[in-house]
Each structure stands twice: as C-alpha cells, then as structure tokens.
C-alpha cells in the first residue's frame, strides 16, 4: 500500500468515487493534481521571496492593475503552469478549462460555457495578500459538472497544505483530506461547537461594511479572526480553528473561481456552504458573480446561522439592501 494511503485514517478515505468524465481515473487525476499543485507552490514561493522561479518563468514580479484588482507575473505564471499541465496530462479529456486569467477571452456576458464538465481555476486567490507578504494566499482548482462541483483542490503554499474534497452522487460527501509534500494525509477536524455564541468567525480584512457588521452582530459569534483568501478562510474551518465565514456582496462580488474549490472541499468534509436562504451555489450560469449573502460553516449550526442572517438582512433599511 502506498505510504500516503497507509498513513491516512480510514474515516478520511473516499467513501464513494465521484462521477468523473469518461476515461478519467480518480487516482491518475489526483496524482496529476498533486504534481501541478506543488509546482504552483514552488512558483509562488519563489516569487514571494524574490528568488528565480522554476520552470523558466520570468524572474521579475511585475504588477498590473486589472479591472478586479492587481494581476502579477505570479498569477500569470501559475495560470500557464496549470493550463499547460492539465492539457498535457489529459489531452483528450472531455472538459473545458476556465481560469480567472482567461475568463475575459472565453466568456460572453450572460452566456454559460457549453460544457458538461468544467474546470474553474484561480491561480492566485488573494493577490493583494500575496503582494503584501502576509502569506495568506491560495490556489483553487474545482471540477464542476452541470453547475455543481464534484472535486475541489485548495493549495496553501506558505503552510504547505494541499486540501482535496470529493463529492459523490447528488453532491453527497465522498471524502476530504489534506496532504503535505510527502503525501501524508490528515482528515479534517471540524469543530463541534453547538451554539452560535461559541462560534469563531473568520473574516476578510478589507471587505467589511456596515451591512456586514449588522449581520454579524445578529449572528453573534464569540470572536473573529482576519484571514486572506477564501481558501485560507475555509481551511481554518476545516482545521477546527473557526466555524463560520460570511460573504455579503457590496460594490463587488466574489466570482466562481473564488468559491467553487473551497465549497467543494468544505462540503466534502461535512461542512456546509450555501446562500443564506439555503439555496446552493451555482457555477457557469452565465453570471460569474457569486452575489448576495453566502455562508460557509462547520455545518452543525448552519440552519440557525442562516435564519439569523436572513432576519438581520430583512431588518436593514431599504437603502442598505
């Protein structure tokens, strides 16, 4: 038995294989995703330290301001690494690949991509945190079928954690775990806190406004901590360090690539991720924006958190809604 399987607790082994495109074997896919993820980690860690990046990528960390925020040579290098890697490993795979860095060329407003199977990639989630040196950035890869994720990968380069999440039929959890570079797997450790007033919230440093503050006051978590990257936030829930993340769109909304992979991993681990009214998130709908009130949690109190959030939103003045 391979080392990474022998060291993995039975409870975190996939309980049911997820549905995959014809001709794609799960272990082959996971093996290639590991290779691509750790290669991406090496690229990003080199750029963050001012070192020569591997694989022949440009050594200068040039930064441009895009319409949604900064785009750096690191974003573009990892994007190229992932796109070329998937194409080389699976040249005949019946899927389409959508990346944050290629979306403008691929998409037409209001039109979903004509693909049953779709990879949604964020080569660098948390570019501002990456450029500021906080280390709180991530890489997201999600395989989506007909608008719902079946596999998610969240890489946290600075803490060297690689999270996988698999979802089976009807979106049921099929397995979730984290790996280190040796391939040793560790299961998620979601907390068992039973009251909202005991919960720990993980929140953005920069995306706070009065509407969100009122909503959080209604939910009444015990404490909060700041964290960059949606993948990083969800990882704190997976480790049991936090229980709750809330996204409430203001001037801008998170996009498909921000949410798809973290959602897949969290739900595969037994957590919950939905709109405040309980609706599931949908992807490749023709609108990249994941707008509204989105709630990710350890699952135990998800219904109660959603109820409090909806009541708080309904009570807000109309001009703030």
N, C-alpha and C positions, 0 to 999 in steps of 0.2 A: 504493500500500500504506500502511495507517495507520502512524503513527510507532511505536506500541508493538510492531507486528509487525516493522517493518523493523529495529528495534534488538534484536530477540530472536534469539539464536543458534539455528540450525536444530535443534540437538540438544534444545532445550527446547520446541520446538513440539509440540502434541499429536500423537502418532503414530497414534492411533485415537480417534475420537469415543466418549465414554462413552455408555452407554444412558441415555436421558432420557425423561421422561413424554411421552406423545403431545402434539404441538403446541408443545413447548418447544424452541426453537432455542438451541444452545450459546452462540453469540456474544451473543444477546439476554440470555440468563441471566447470562453473565459481565459484561456491561455493567451490568445492574441490581445485581449483587452488588458491583461496584466502587463504584457510587454509594452503596449502603447502607453499605458498609464505611467509606468515607472520611467519610460523615456521622456514623457511630458514633464514629470517631476524633475528629471535631470536638467532639462532645458530651462525650466522656470527658476530652479535654484541657482543655476549658473548666472542667469540674467540678474537675479535679485542680489547676487554677491559681486557683480561686476567682473565675472570670470568669462572665459571663452566658452560659448555654448557648444554642446556636442552636435554631431550630425551635420556640420558645415553651415549652421545658421549664422546670420550676421551678428557681429560682436557688439554693435552699438545699440543701446536701448533707446531708440528714437521714439518719441511720443507725439501722437496727433490727437486733436480734439475732434471726436466724431459727434454725430447728432445725439447719441445717447450717452456720451461720456468719452473718456480717453481710450485710445487704441494704441497699444505699444507694439514694438517689434516682438515682444514676448507672446502677445496674443496671436500675432500672425504666424510666428514660427510654430507654436503648438498647434494651431489650426492646420497648417500644412502637414505637420507630422501625423496628426490624426487622420486627416483625409487621405493622404497617400498611403498610410499604413492600413487602413480599412480596405482601400481599393486593391492593394497588393495582396493582402491576406485572403480576401473574398472577392475575386474578380467577377464571379458570376452570380453573386448573391442578389436575390430579387428585392432589394431595398433601395431607398433613396436616402441621401445624407443631407441634412440641413444644419448649417452652422451659423452661429451669430455673425461670424465674419463674412459669410457668403449670402446671407438672407436677402440683402438688397438686390442681388443679381438673380436670385432664384424665385422670389415671390412677386405676385401681383396683388394689389390691395383687394381684400375681400375674397380671395380665392385660395382654398387649401391646395397643397401639392397633391397631385394624383398618385398617391402611393398608399398601398395597404400597410407596408412596413416602412417605417421612417426612423432613422437615427436623428436625434436632436442633440447637438453638441454645443457646449460652452467651453471654449479652450482656456478661458481665464475668467472665472467668476470672482468678482472682487478686484477689478483692475486698480481702482483707487487705493485699496488696502495694499495691493502688491507694490504700487509705486511709492506709497508712504512708508513701506518697510514694516508693517505690522505683522506680516506673515499669515494673515487671516484671509487667504485666498484659496480657491479650489478649481478643479477641473470637473466638468459634468459630461457624462455620456448617458443617453437614455434611448432605448429601443422601444418605439411606440407602434402599436398595431391598431388601426382604425380609431385613432384618437386617444387611446389609453396605454399607459406604459406597461411593459412586460418585463423589462430589465433596466436597472439603473446602476450606474457607477459614479461614485463621488471620490475623488482623489484629493487628499490634503497633503501637499508636498512637504510643508515645513514640519509637520509632526509625523510624516511618513506613515499615513493611514490610507488604505485603499478599501473603500466600502462597496460591497455588492448587495443588490437586492433583486430577488426574482419573484414574479407574480404569476400564479397559475391561472386556471380557468376562472372566469368571472372575476378576475382581479384578486383572487384569494392569495394570501402569503404562501410562498413556496420555499423561502429561505433567505436569510440575510446574515452577513458576517463582515468583519474587517480583516484585512491581511497586512502583514508587514512585508518587507522586501524578501524575506526568506520564505514567504508563502505560508507562514503560520497563521491560522485563522482563530479569531476570537468572536464569540457571539455578542450580539447587542445586549445591553444591560439597562433596559428602560426602567425608570423609577416606578415605584408602586404608591406614590403619594395619592391620597384618597380625597383630599379637599382642595378646592381652588385656593383657599387661603394658605395652603402649604406649598403651592406650586412655585417653581422658579421660571421666570420668563427670560428668554434670550431675544435681544432686540438689536436693531441697527443703530449705529452711532449717528448716522446722518439723516435717516428717513423718519423723523419724528415731527408730528404736528399736533395742534390742539384736538383734532378729531380722534387721533390715535390715543392721546393721553386720556381723554374722557372714556374711551372704550376700555382701556387698560384699568382705569380706576374702577369700572364696573365689574371687571373680571376679578380684580383684587388679588393678584398673586402676592406671595410673601416677599419676593425680591426679584431683581432683574440683573442681567449682565449684558454687556455690549459685545457684539461679535460681528465681524465682517463676513460676507459671502453667505448665501442661503445654504450652501453645502456645509459650511462650517457651523452654522446655527443648528441645522438638523443633526449634525454629528454630536453636538452637546446633548441633544435629546437621546440619541442612540446610546451614548455612554452613561445616561442617567444623571448627568450634571444639571440638566434643565428639563423642563416638561412641556414648554409652550413657546411657539413662535407665531406672531400675528403680523400679517401684511395687510395694510389698508392703503389703497392707492390714493395718491394725491395728484400732483401735476403729472407724474409719470407712473406707469405701472410696470411691475416685473413682466418678463417675457417668458415664452415657452421654455427657453433654454435655462432660465433661472430655476424653474420649478420641477421640470419633468424628472430629472435624475434624483434629486433629493426626495421628491414624493415617492418614487418607486422604492427607494431603499427604506424609507421610514415605514411605509405601509407593509412592505415585505417583512419588516421586523416586528410587526404587530401594533405599530402606532397608527395614527390617523392624520389625514391631510385632506381638507375639503373647503368649500365655501362656507361661510357662517350659517347659511341656511341648509347645509348638509349636501348640497349638490357636489358631485365630483368635478375635479378639474378636467378640462378637455384640451387636447392639443391638435395642432394642424387643422384648426377650424376656419381659417381664413382671417383670423384676428390673432396676432401674436401676443397681444396684451392679456395678462392674467389679472384683470381688473377686479375691483371690489374688495371685500373682506375675506381673506384667506387665512385659515387656521391650521397649523400643524401642531400635533400634541403626542404625548405618550399613550394616548388612547383611553386611559382609564376615565377621564373626566371630559371627554371631547364633547359629548352632548350638552353637558351643563355649561361648558365654556361657550359653545355656540349659542345657547339660549341667552346667556348674559350679554354676549356681543350683539345679538340681534336687538335685544331690548335697549341697549345703550345707543345703537345707531338710530333706532326709531325715535328715541327721545331727543336727539340732537336737533337744533334749529334747522329749518329747511334750507337756509342759505349755506349751511355747512355740509349738507348731504351731497 
